[in-house]
């Protein structure tokens, strides 16, 4: 069991899905956590109670990171530090999957996606990096990308673009911040069950098709992301910089599965 005792983390977008799984995995490893969501609703209370039950401090900050970037980033940064006092791990998980085919894309949808998926993690990391450098804190940043940063889908050009930007951001900020004793890495899930991918359980044909496209044959829950996130933010990964860990059942290694003879 990797130990995160003595560390405190802010995980954006952590009331459900991948963010919640990471928050609970951090708490299980002993880290204090600041949960973030747009509002303190039943889902927020549930994850707060779960983390607190694991014996750590669990606090909450509310903000819509799709709002105007600099004011909302400044507020989240200040509120998180006020809630926990010290934070040395930042997990940029909050993201959206609102998309249209490329030829139908308009500015508002593009701008909202990029504001939340790219601008918010960029400037929130900047705020924490400035704070960590000034206070000589060995910070750790984890960017949550997606297999869509590597493999494109024809109807998801904006989302694909935003997740490709996350991978480039990981490498660029690694080069900028590693000399300052700040580690930046990324985690890229394949298809996992979250509120954004509810079609998996609504459409059996889609689920079977995606299982076929995954070498290990599984479309798991978001909990598969927790242990990888804990490792990348732990002292055990002290020499891991600028890397993207894909948790995808081998999907990114497979050019194209063979169609079964009896596929229906």
N, C-alpha and C positions, 0 to 999 in steps of 0.2 A: 504494500500500500504506500503510494507516494504521499508524503507529508507536506501540507501547506500551512501548518500551524505557524502563527506569527505574521501571516500575510493577510492583507485586506484587499478585496477586489470589487470594482464596479463592473457590472455586466449589463450592457444596454439591451433593451428588448428582452427582458428575462422573466416575464410573467407567463410565458408559454413557449412551446416548441423547443428549438435548439438552445435558446438562451436560458430557459428554465432548467433544462438538463445540465447545462454547464454550471449554473448557480448551485444546484443541488449537489453536483459532483465536487465542487469546490468546498462547500460546507461539510460534506462527508470527509474531505481530506483535511479539515481543520481551519480553513480560511474564513475570516469574517467577510460578509458579503453586503453589498449595496445593490438591491434589486431596482431596476428601472422599468417604467412603463408609462403609457400616456396618462393613465389615471389609476388611483388606488381602488381597484374593483375586487370582486370575489377571487379572481385568478391571482391577483397580487397577494391577497391575504393568505391564499392557500400555499403559495411558494414561500412566503415569509414564515409561516408556521412550520412548514417542513424543514426549512434551513435552521430555524431556531431550535427545533426538536433535536437537531444533531449537535447541539451544544455550542453554537457559535453566535456571534452578534449578527443580526439580520435587520437592515434598515431599508427604507424605500424612498426613492425620489421620482417625482412625476414631471414629465415634460414630453411634448410632441416634437421629436427631432426632425420632423418634416417642416416645422416652422422656419422662419428666417434664421439662417444658420448661426451667425455669430452671437446674437443675443441668447438663443436657446442653448448653445454650447457653453457659453459663459455661465448660464444659470445651472446647468447640470453639473458642471465642474465644481462650482461653489457649493451647491447643495449636497453633493456627494462627500466633499471634504468635511462639511459641517456635520453630516450624519455619522461619519465614521472616524473622523479625525485624521487618520492616515490611510492612504490608499497607495499600494505599490503595484497593483495589477489592474490593467484596463482591458476589458474584453469588448470590442466593438462588434456587437452582434445584431443590433436593430437594423432591419431592412424591410423592403417591400417588394412585392412581385406584381405590380400593376403594369401591364404591357399590352401592346397592340402590334400587329404586323408593321414592318418597317415603312411600307408605303402609306400607311394610315396614321403613323405617329404624328402627334402634334406637341407643341412646346410645353403645355402645362403638364401632361403626363410624363414627358421626358424630364422636365425640370424637377418635378416632385420625386421621381425615382432617384435622380442623381443627387439631389439635396440630402435625402436620407441615406442612400447606400454609399455615397462617396464623400460628399462635403462634410457631413457630420462626423464620420470617423476620422477624417483627415484633421479637422480643426480641434476635435476633442483630444486627439493624440497630441497635437501641438500644445494645448493648454497643460496637459499632464506632464509632457516632456519638459516644458519650461519650469514647472513647479519642481519636478524631480531633480533637474540639474541644479537649480538654485539651492535645493536642500540636500544635495548629495545622496539622493535615493536611487538605489539600483532598481529601476522600473522594468516592468514586463508588459508588453502589449500583444494582444492576440486579436487578429482580424478574422472575422468569420466570412469566408467567401462561399464558393459553390463550385461544383463540377462544371457549372455553366461558364466559369472563367476559363475553362479549357475546351469544352465541347459545346458547340452552339446548337440552338434550336431555331428553326426558321421563323417562328412567330414570336420570339422573345428577344429581339435585337437590343432593346434598351436594357433589360435585365442582364443579358449576356455582357453587354458593354460595361455595366456597372461592376460586375463581378470580375471581369478582366482587369478593370482599374484597381480593384482591391489587391489582386496578385502583384501588379506593378508597384502599388503603394507599399506593400510589405517589403519588397526588395529595396526600393528607394529609401524608405525610412530606416531600414536596417543599416544601410550604408551611412546615413546621416547620424544615427543615434547610437550605434554600437560603440563608437569611441567615447560616448558619454555614459557608458555602463547601463544602457537601456537596450533590452532585447525586443525585437519585433519579429513575430512569426504569424503564420496564418493557418487556418483549418478550413478545409473545403469539403463539406458533406456531398455525397451523391444524393440520390432520392431517398429521403426518410419521411416517416409519417409525422406531419405537423399540421396545425390548422390550415396552413397555406396549401397543403397537398392532400386535402380530404378526398379528392377524386380517387385516390388509391383504394379507399374502402367503399366508395360509391359505385365504381365501375370495375367489375371483376375482369373484363377483357383488358382494360388498361393495366390493372395490377399484374395480370399474367404476362402481358407484353413487356412490362418493365422488369419483372423477374427474369424473363428470358434474356433481357439485355444486360443483366448483372451476372458476372461469372459465378458468384457463389449462390445465386438464385434467391436472394433475400431482399426484401424492401423493409428494413427494420424501423423501430421507433427512434426518436431523436436521442434517446439515452445512449446510443452508441458513440455520440460525440463527446460525452463527458470525460472519459478517461484520457482521451487524446489531448483535450484542453488542459486537464490537470497536469499532464506530463510537460507540455510545452511551456507552461507557466511556472514550473517547479525548478528547484535548484539542480535537479538531476539533468535538466536540459541547459545548463549554463553555457555550453559551447554551441548551442543550436541557435543560429541567427539567420533571418531572412528566408526561412523555409515555409513551404506550404504542405501540410499534411492532408492528403486526400483520404477520406473515410467513405469509400464508395463501393465496397464489395468487389473491387476489381474492374468496375465499369470503364474507368479511364484507360485501362490497359487493353481494351478489346475494340478492335476496329469495327466489327459487325458480326453479331451472332448468326449462325446458320438458322434458317427457318425450318422448324420441324416439319416432316412430311405430312403429319396429320394436324397441322395448326389450323384452328378454326376461329 
